[in-house]
């Protein structure tokens, strides 16, 4: 990101087929203004969102993840979104321990009629992530130049001393 | 082995060459190799053990002088924590036809990988300054380069992040476990000798979970409270998870014969995730989410914080370094 250039957060959204994806659709049809930062992945249910998806999104460069589903009690699959609640709690604690701000993972309930609520939550989420700045998770573990040079230095040193008479 | 000990590095007695190496690990894997008992003599009959610093005399220089691919099999245990270990991993990869990540550390970082919750600086502060048994009045920390009257001497660079073997070199096979079970080691060695190894890239062993090998009785799980292991004496026949004890058997690769659950102790996940699972912690979250008996977010929060105060330590006890996120966030200041 060049200096002065506005940071645009990359957000992965997992929206459920029956409520939240419809809400996103409705927000579009109703021309509700919202930032375009969310890449939406439609899933059959918020309960389909394996925590692996969330961790992978962060690992591959997302700045935030939004999970959206039917309101508790309204799940198309009776009670799978309660599992989402439990996973969300465990994910938040895990991310917290690893130093990822809790605000980077958001759980939203939006019924098919609540396009405006979803748009509002997305707007707030983007603002919050702009405040937090980029996550860029890979930089925490990718090997740096110092490591590469240290390995090469050993190889050089060994080459220089290899021809010692036995 | 007997007649070849002390011979020139380029000996050629016709036997395939075997190497074993030890990077960031506790040394238990070295012992585990000997747990195959007298069969180790059979191993020595079939292989020329060319490099095994823990057991036989041999120099890195000897390995460097070998032509590439000269070693038939290298069993590499331990994760990569220093530049020297990365150098050795790369060297042994080049010299070996088959490289096996041997044991949990090489496979997924294991307990040393939990130090990925700290930075190099924090680890040094704890180990060389703050711990109560440390006597270091000048507060000396390891340096990569030190001037002495005779010249400059070097120590390997200690990395911020411990990496599993696969993060630095291509690995052909993985033997899971902390340490691997003697039976599995023997089977793998036999497969190598007989040329019956599966196609490369596989974790050698079973593909299902520890639950499949666990004799405990399972019914429907509904958990309202997780208990720490010192809070209860578990009943010996019912599934431990059903009794509210966090047991990682549901997400852990089989192959140990459910050793820990059989002695009334929960599985802690040392064989890594079962086949097809990318992140063992995510698997544990998914599984536990299905058995917690509450629909109220605040109550769920209570159940989790009270029963599993350290989620990363519980879910990623052996697998943090190979998990999707690999470590905790590194502060830019700690990178120095």
Interface residues (C-beta under 8 A of the other chain):
Chain A: X50 X51 X52 X54 X55 X56 X58 X59 X72 X79 X82 X83 X84 X85 X86 X87 X89 X90 X91 X93 X94 X97 X98 X99 X100 X137 X139 X140 X141 X143 X144 X146 X147 X150 X151 X153 X154 X155 X157 X158 X162
Chain B: X60 X61 X64 X65 X83 X84 X86 X87 X90 X116 X117 X144 X154 X156 X157 X159 X160 X161 X163 X278 X279 X281 X282 X283 X285 X286 X288 X289 X290 X292 X294 X295 X297 X300 X301 X304 X305 X310 X311 X312 X315 X323 X324 X325 X326 X327 X328 X329 X330 X335
